[in-house]
Amino acid sequence: MPSRRAYLTTLAAAGLAGCVGHSPDSTTETTTDTGTTASETASRPAVAVEAVAVQYAYRHIQNVDWNAIRTADGQFVFVTVNATDAAPTPGREAFSLVADEERFDPITIEHQYPVDRDVPEAPYMPGQTDADPYGWLLFDVPAQLETPPSLGLERDGNSWTWDLDTEKATTPPPGWEWTVSAPETVAPEETFEITIGAENVGDGPGTFRGAVNFSYPLYRPKGFDIVLDPGETGEATVSASSEGADPGRELDYGIRTPTEQSGVSVTVASESPSTATPTANSTARTDAE
């Protein structure tokens, strides 16, 4: 039967900015410890950069059983640092991302903790009780940098930098058109699929990150990632079930993406329908930055 709803939207390159996997917009890359120091007398701090990842968006916990998407103003750069052997331990405010003759301070995450970052460890929070000086810093920088970024550290009037191998930060960002479809009607106790289709209409590679939030009767989020080069299309499927739902009940699923929020609804039939095959309806297109 035809799907009840299908959605499509476009995100232009500069506006896109949020689960898991090594993908074009989130590749963890190596670094080279070849930075410079502003002083010949100051000893270089024993800080190691262990991972770097670029993402335009990430999933985060909105409440106990829902995910939302946080998008960057430009692009997120995650940098995992290990300052275990540094003395004194540098605070997070001592670090910055240096690019295009500018310094970008780490951003603070309060209520939108990422659940799909592509770097290891927890946030770098050495000031907290029992917290190791080891974790990631997060920077929000322009969507396409002109020069590769480096990690900067300033202390006692001295400064040092660590080169970051992040080609992704200097490439154009992706852009998205997408659809979602599901069966209109399913039988009681039936497992079915919600299908998300995406096309990268931008000039750079990326990952379309999103989440399907389940309401009655399961109440849980499921994330999805679609890795695409410019001009490519792809799909992701999320498995759902009418198990435990009353016959005749409508099941609602909220779809969260970097571009917008939408949803689909599926009705649990009183009796098993003869067919329940998802078929996409025509879609409408909107452009968004």
C-alpha positions as CSV (number, residue, x, y, z in Angstrom):
1,M,0.0,0.0,0.0
2,P,1.3,3.5,-0.6
3,S,3.0,5.2,2.2
4,R,1.2,7.8,4.2
5,R,3.8,10.5,4.1
6,A,7.0,11.3,2.3
7,Y,9.2,14.2,2.9
8,L,12.0,16.0,1.0
9,T,14.2,18.9,1.9
10,T,17.4,20.5,0.7
11,L,20.2,21.9,2.8
12,A,22.5,24.3,0.9
13,A,26.2,23.9,1.7
14,A,26.9,26.7,4.1
15,G,24.1,25.9,6.4
16,L,24.6,22.2,7.0
17,A,26.3,21.1,10.1
18,G,25.0,15.6,13.3
19,C,26.0,8.8,15.2
20,V,28.6,6.7,14.3
21,G,31.1,5.3,11.8
22,H,34.1,6.4,9.8
23,S,32.6,8.4,7.0
24,P,33.6,11.3,4.7
25,D,32.4,14.0,7.1
26,S,33.7,12.2,10.1
27,T,37.0,10.5,9.3
28,T,39.3,10.1,12.2
29,E,42.7,11.1,10.9
30,T,46.3,11.1,12.2
31,T,48.3,14.1,13.3
32,T,51.9,15.1,13.0
33,D,53.7,16.6,16.0
34,T,55.5,19.2,14.1
35,G,54.1,22.4,15.6
36,T,56.1,25.5,16.3
37,T,56.8,27.3,19.6
38,A,56.9,31.1,20.1
39,S,59.7,30.8,22.6
40,E,63.1,29.1,22.3
41,T,63.4,28.8,26.0
42,A,60.0,27.4,27.0
43,S,59.8,23.6,27.0
44,R,57.2,22.1,24.7
45,P,54.3,20.6,26.7
46,A,53.9,16.9,26.6
47,V,50.6,16.9,24.8
48,A,49.7,14.4,22.1
49,V,46.9,14.7,19.6
50,E,45.4,11.2,19.2
51,A,42.5,11.7,16.9
52,V,40.8,14.3,14.7
53,A,37.3,14.2,13.1
54,V,35.2,16.6,11.1
55,Q,31.4,16.4,11.2
56,Y,28.7,18.8,10.1
57,A,26.2,17.5,12.6
58,Y,25.8,15.0,15.4
59,R,23.0,13.2,17.3
60,H,22.4,14.0,20.9
61,I,20.0,12.9,23.6
62,Q,17.0,15.2,23.8
63,N,15.4,13.3,26.6
64,V,15.6,9.8,27.8
65,D,14.0,8.1,24.8
66,W,14.5,10.7,22.0
67,N,17.4,11.9,19.9
68,A,17.8,15.3,18.2
69,I,20.4,16.7,15.8
70,R,22.7,19.5,16.5
71,T,24.1,21.2,13.4
72,A,27.3,23.3,13.3
73,D,27.2,26.9,12.2
74,G,29.9,25.7,9.7
75,Q,31.6,22.4,10.6
76,F,32.5,20.7,13.9
77,V,36.1,19.7,14.4
78,F,36.7,17.1,17.2
79,V,40.2,16.8,18.5
80,T,41.2,14.2,21.1
81,V,44.2,15.3,23.2
82,N,46.2,13.4,25.8
83,A,47.9,15.6,28.3
84,T,48.5,12.9,30.9
85,D,52.2,13.6,31.0
86,A,52.0,17.4,30.8
87,A,53.0,19.4,33.9
88,P,51.2,21.6,34.7
89,T,48.0,20.2,33.1
90,P,46.7,22.6,30.6
91,G,43.0,23.6,31.0
92,R,40.6,23.4,28.1
93,E,40.6,27.2,27.8
94,A,44.3,27.1,26.9
95,F,43.6,25.3,23.7
96,S,42.3,26.7,20.4
97,L,42.0,25.8,16.8
98,V,44.2,27.9,14.5
99,A,43.1,28.4,10.9
100,D,42.8,31.2,8.3
101,E,44.8,33.5,10.6
102,E,42.2,33.1,13.3
103,R,41.9,31.3,16.6
104,F,38.7,29.4,17.5
105,D,38.0,28.6,21.2
106,P,36.5,25.2,22.2
107,I,32.7,25.3,22.5
108,T,30.9,24.2,25.6
109,I,28.3,21.4,25.4
110,E,25.8,21.6,28.2
111,H,22.6,19.8,27.3
112,Q,23.4,18.4,23.8
113,Y,26.0,15.8,24.5
114,P,26.9,14.0,21.3
115,V,26.2,10.3,21.1
116,D,27.8,9.7,17.7
117,R,31.2,11.5,17.7
118,D,33.9,9.8,15.7
119,V,36.8,10.3,18.1
120,P,37.5,8.3,21.3
121,E,37.1,9.2,24.9
122,A,34.9,11.7,26.8
123,P,35.2,15.5,26.7
124,Y,38.5,17.0,27.9
125,M,37.6,18.2,31.4
126,P,40.8,18.1,33.5
127,G,39.3,20.5,36.1
128,Q,36.7,18.0,37.2
129,T,37.2,15.7,40.2
130,D,38.9,12.4,39.2
131,A,38.9,13.5,35.5
132,D,41.9,12.5,33.5
133,P,43.5,15.1,31.2
134,Y,42.5,13.1,28.2
135,G,39.6,13.6,26.0
136,W,38.1,15.5,23.1
137,L,37.8,19.2,22.4
138,L,35.1,20.5,20.1
139,F,35.4,23.5,17.8
140,D,32.8,25.1,15.5
141,V,34.5,26.7,12.5
142,P,33.5,28.0,9.1
143,A,32.1,25.4,6.7
144,Q,35.2,25.5,4.4
145,L,38.5,26.6,5.7
146,E,41.1,28.0,3.3
147,T,44.1,26.5,5.2
148,P,44.4,23.2,7.2
149,P,43.7,23.8,10.9
150,S,46.2,23.2,13.7
151,L,45.7,22.8,17.4
152,G,47.1,25.7,19.4
153,L,48.1,25.9,23.1
154,E,49.0,29.0,25.0
155,R,50.6,29.2,28.4
156,D,52.6,31.7,30.3
157,G,53.1,33.9,27.3
158,N,54.3,31.0,25.1
159,S,52.4,29.3,22.3
160,W,52.7,26.0,20.5
161,T,50.8,24.3,17.6
162,W,50.2,20.7,16.5
163,D,49.5,20.1,12.9
164,L,46.2,18.3,12.2
165,D,45.8,16.0,9.2
166,T,42.3,17.2,8.3
167,E,41.8,17.5,4.5
168,K,38.1,17.4,5.1
169,A,38.1,20.8,6.8
170,T,39.2,22.5,3.6
171,T,36.7,20.8,1.2
172,P,33.2,22.1,0.4
173,P,30.4,20.9,2.6
174,P,27.7,18.6,1.4
175,G,24.0,19.5,0.8
176,W,21.0,17.2,1.2
177,E,17.7,16.3,-0.3
178,W,15.8,13.5,1.4
179,T,12.6,11.4,1.7
180,V,11.1,9.1,4.2
181,S,8.5,6.4,3.7
182,A,6.8,3.6,5.6
183,P,3.8,1.3,5.2
184,E,0.4,2.9,5.6
185,T,-1.0,-0.2,7.4
186,V,0.7,-3.2,9.1
187,A,-0.6,-6.3,10.8
188,P,-0.5,-6.7,14.6
189,E,2.8,-8.0,15.8
190,E,4.4,-7.3,12.4
191,T,8.0,-6.1,11.9
192,F,8.3,-3.5,9.1
193,E,10.8,-0.9,7.8
194,I,11.0,2.8,7.7
195,T,13.1,3.9,4.7
196,I,15.1,7.1,4.5
197,G,16.5,8.1,1.1
198,A,19.0,10.9,0.7
199,E,20.9,12.6,-2.1
200,N,24.0,14.7,-1.7
201,V,23.4,17.9,-3.8
202,G,26.4,19.7,-2.3
203,D,29.9,20.1,-3.6
204,G,31.7,17.9,-1.0
205,P,31.3,14.4,0.5
206,G,29.5,13.9,3.7
207,T,27.3,11.8,5.9
208,F,23.5,12.4,6.2
209,R,23.0,11.8,10.0
210,G,19.6,11.4,11.5
211,A,17.4,9.6,14.0
212,V,14.0,8.0,14.1
213,N,12.2,8.5,17.4
214,F,9.7,5.8,18.4
215,S,6.6,6.6,20.4
216,Y,4.1,4.1,21.6
217,P,4.6,1.3,22.3
218,L,8.5,1.1,22.3
219,Y,9.7,4.7,23.1
220,R,13.3,4.7,21.8
221,P,15.5,6.3,19.3
222,K,17.3,4.6,16.4
223,G,20.0,6.5,14.5
224,F,21.0,6.2,10.8
225,D,23.9,7.4,8.7
226,I,24.0,7.6,4.9
227,V,27.6,8.2,3.5
228,L,27.5,10.0,0.1
229,D,29.9,11.7,-2.3
230,P,28.6,14.7,-4.3
231,G,25.8,13.6,-6.6
232,E,25.3,10.2,-5.0
233,T,22.0,8.8,-3.6
234,G,21.5,6.2,-0.9
235,E,19.1,4.7,1.6
236,A,19.0,3.6,5.2
237,T,16.3,1.5,6.8
238,V,15.2,1.4,10.4
239,S,13.4,-1.6,11.6
240,A,10.2,-1.1,13.6
241,S,7.4,-3.3,14.9
242,S,3.8,-3.2,15.9
243,E,4.5,-5.7,18.7
244,G,2.4,-4.8,21.8
245,A,0.3,-2.2,19.9
246,D,-3.4,-2.4,20.1
247,P,-5.2,-3.1,16.8
248,G,-6.5,0.1,15.1
249,R,-3.8,2.2,16.9
250,E,-1.8,4.7,15.0
251,L,2.0,4.5,15.6
252,D,3.9,7.8,15.2
253,Y,7.6,8.1,14.3
254,G,9.5,11.4,14.5
255,I,12.3,11.9,12.0
256,R,15.2,14.2,13.0
257,T,17.7,15.3,10.4
258,P,20.2,18.2,10.0
259,T,17.6,20.0,7.8
260,E,14.3,19.6,9.6
261,Q,12.0,17.6,11.7
262,S,9.2,15.5,10.2
263,G,7.5,12.2,10.8
264,V,5.5,9.2,9.5
265,S,2.5,7.4,10.9
266,V,1.6,3.7,10.6
267,T,-1.8,2.2,11.5
268,V,-2.1,-1.2,13.1
269,A,-4.8,-3.0,11.3
270,S,-7.6,-4.8,13.1
271,E,-6.9,-7.8,10.9
272,S,-3.8,-8.7,8.9
273,P,-3.9,-6.7,5.6
274,S,-3.3,-8.6,2.4
275,T,-0.4,-6.3,1.5
276,A,1.6,-3.8,3.4
277,T,4.4,-2.8,1.0
278,P,6.0,0.7,1.4
279,T,5.6,2.8,-1.7
280,A,6.9,6.4,-1.8
281,N,4.4,9.1,-2.7
282,S,5.4,12.2,-4.7
283,T,7.5,14.6,-2.7
284,A,7.8,18.3,-2.4
285,R,11.1,20.2,-2.4
286,T,12.2,23.0,-0.2
287,D,15.5,24.8,-0.2
288,A,17.1,25.7,3.1
289,E,20.5,27.1,4.1
